[in-house]
Amino acid sequence: MNPSDWQRGGTYFDWQGYRLFVRRGGAGKPLLLIHGFPTSSFDWAAMWPVLSAAYSLHALDMLGFGLSKKPGAFPYSLSASADQWQDYVLSQGLREVDVVAHDYGDTVLQELLARQNDGTLPFRIQRATFLNGGLFPEATFPILMQKLLLGPLGPVVARLSSFSRFCASMRSIAGAALAEQELQWHWQLLSRDNGRAVMPKLIQYLRERRRHRARWTSALQQAGIPLHLIVGDRDPISGKTIAARWQTLLPDSPVTVLEGVGHYPQWEVPERVLAAMDAAA
């Protein structure tokens, strides 16, 4: 499936005057799929056919990502991304959901769980599955490109970015070779609608994670629902170190370590991710 096929199978959700792309499909219990940075809901394309046989799927491109609007002046934040998901779920009349998240999406899910723990989330998350992501900032190690985008020269770095640099960064965090065609599709989605220009704004989430570390760690520790971490051990950003920290802080919640897999297990080995999800269900 290519991005054009993915887009044709979706629709748009209006959030505060901005168009957010959403893809729905399947039948069964609602399952939210929350993508990471700097990609989009297209991350879930390889798992979609199997998951749609068991779940009613909902995959949203959050503001600034993928096929959604990318306003330059918007005050991007993880909390705003959580608001988008919360408002979308309400618009669909969903009461109980399971969630699978990756990377940036992991912390969006942590914020939703924090709201659930506070009693302010208007629906119920019943099960949460996390793929590679910086759940604990003290165990997360951003790569050079992330550090450059985060710094004062971030807008210049974003403007000078190219497909070849994107490929180099993505391949540096993957455990297996990523096909150039697939990378081209993700680059196309990232770059559309002046998307590179908002990357330095979006990546401020790395600072947010440190600022709200206590809230988002306690969101996991106090969740009171089944939690599961599926992590590729070849990920230099959030692989083995995140798995070890999870086991320390959440000893009663399972971890599945995928050997030889990098930061994008849903791209690299979708069948192993699906098997791990089935085993934990």
HUWOSUL-V812743 format. One record per residue. N is the residue number from 1. RES is the residue in three letters. PSI is psi in whole degrees, -180 to 180 (999 if undefined). Layout:
n,res,psi
N,RES,PSI
N,RES,PSI
This chain:
n,res,psi
1,MET,132
2,ASN,171
3,PRO,-33
4,SER,-42
5,ASP,-42
6,TRP,-45
7,GLN,-42
8,ARG,-27
9,GLY,4
10,GLY,-170
11,THR,-169
12,TYR,146
13,PHE,128
14,ASP,122
15,TRP,111
16,GLN,38
17,GLY,0
18,TYR,141
19,ARG,121
20,LEU,128
21,PHE,138
22,VAL,140
23,ARG,130
24,ARG,154
25,GLY,167
26,GLY,-174
27,ALA,146
28,GLY,-157
29,LYS,138
30,PRO,133
31,LEU,120
32,LEU,136
33,LEU,111
34,ILE,116
35,HIS,176
36,GLY,-171
37,PHE,136
38,PRO,33
39,THR,-138
40,SER,-176
41,SER,-20
42,PHE,-18
43,ASP,-29
44,TRP,5
45,ALA,-40
46,ALA,-28
47,MET,-14
48,TRP,-50
49,PRO,-42
50,VAL,-46
51,LEU,-35
52,SER,-15
53,ALA,-17
54,ALA,-19
55,TYR,160
56,SER,110
57,LEU,144
58,HIS,114
59,ALA,119
60,LEU,136
61,ASP,111
62,MET,158
63,LEU,130
64,GLY,-5
65,PHE,151
66,GLY,-125
67,LEU,3
68,SER,168
69,LYS,149
70,LYS,68
71,PRO,133
72,GLY,-29
73,ALA,0
74,PHE,140
75,PRO,81
76,TYR,142
77,SER,161
78,LEU,-36
79,SER,-40
80,ALA,-39
81,SER,-40
82,ALA,-38
83,ASP,-41
84,GLN,-46
85,TRP,-43
86,GLN,-46
87,ASP,-37
88,TYR,-48
89,VAL,-42
90,LEU,-40
91,SER,-25
92,GLN,-3
93,GLY,26
94,LEU,138
95,ARG,-36
96,GLU,133
97,VAL,155
98,ASP,160
99,VAL,138
100,VAL,131
101,ALA,161
102,HIS,137
103,ASP,-123
104,TYR,-41
105,GLY,-28
106,ASP,-44
107,THR,-29
108,VAL,-44
109,LEU,-39
110,GLN,-41
111,GLU,-40
112,LEU,-40
113,LEU,-37
114,ALA,-41
115,ARG,-38
116,GLN,-44
117,ASN,-33
118,ASP,-12
119,GLY,18
120,THR,-1
121,LEU,124
122,PRO,15
123,PHE,174
124,ARG,123
125,ILE,123
126,GLN,-26
127,ARG,139
128,ALA,128
129,THR,129
130,PHE,130
131,LEU,177
132,ASN,128
133,GLY,163
134,GLY,64
135,LEU,-33
136,PHE,110
137,PRO,-29
138,GLU,-14
139,ALA,20
140,THR,137
141,PHE,91
142,PRO,147
143,ILE,172
144,LEU,-46
145,MET,-39
146,GLN,-42
147,LYS,-39
148,LEU,-43
149,LEU,-33
150,LEU,-24
151,GLY,-176
152,PRO,-24
153,LEU,12
154,GLY,-48
155,PRO,-36
156,VAL,-44
157,VAL,-43
158,ALA,-42
159,ARG,-34
160,LEU,-1
161,SER,155
162,SER,168
163,PHE,-40
164,SER,-40
165,ARG,-39
166,PHE,-47
167,CYS,-44
168,ALA,-43
169,SER,-46
170,MET,-40
171,ARG,-24
172,SER,-18
173,ILE,0
174,ALA,149
175,GLY,-17
176,ALA,162
177,ALA,131
178,LEU,131
179,ALA,139
180,GLU,-36
181,GLN,-42
182,GLU,-43
183,LEU,-38
184,GLN,-41
185,TRP,-44
186,HIS,-37
187,TRP,-41
188,GLN,-44
189,LEU,-39
190,LEU,-43
191,SER,-22
192,ARG,152
193,ASP,41
194,ASN,36
195,GLY,-32
196,ARG,-31
197,ALA,-27
198,VAL,-6
199,MET,-43
200,PRO,-26
201,LYS,-45
202,LEU,-37
203,ILE,-3
204,GLN,-9
205,TYR,-27
206,LEU,-38
207,ARG,-37
208,GLU,-39
209,ARG,-40
210,ARG,-40
211,ARG,-36
212,HIS,25
213,ARG,-43
214,ALA,-44
215,ARG,-45
216,TRP,-24
217,THR,-43
218,SER,-27
219,ALA,-37
220,LEU,-45
221,GLN,-27
222,GLN,11
223,ALA,-42
224,GLY,19
225,ILE,165
226,PRO,126
227,LEU,146
228,HIS,130
229,LEU,128
230,ILE,118
231,VAL,132
232,GLY,130
233,ASP,-8
234,ARG,8
235,ASP,117
236,PRO,-14
237,ILE,-52
238,SER,55
239,GLY,-106
240,LYS,-36
241,THR,-37
242,ILE,-41
243,ALA,-43
244,ALA,-41
245,ARG,-40
246,TRP,-46
247,GLN,-30
248,THR,-46
249,LEU,-26
250,LEU,63
251,PRO,-19
252,ASP,0
253,SER,131
254,PRO,153
255,VAL,132
256,THR,116
257,VAL,122
258,LEU,107
259,GLU,138
260,GLY,10
261,VAL,145
262,GLY,-145
263,HIS,-20
264,TYR,67
265,PRO,-30
266,GLN,-20
267,TRP,-48
268,GLU,-46
269,VAL,63
270,PRO,-35
271,GLU,-33
272,ARG,-34
273,VAL,-46
274,LEU,-41
275,ALA,-40
276,ALA,-39
277,MET,-43
278,ASP,-41
279,ALA,-31
280,ALA,-12
281,ALA,999
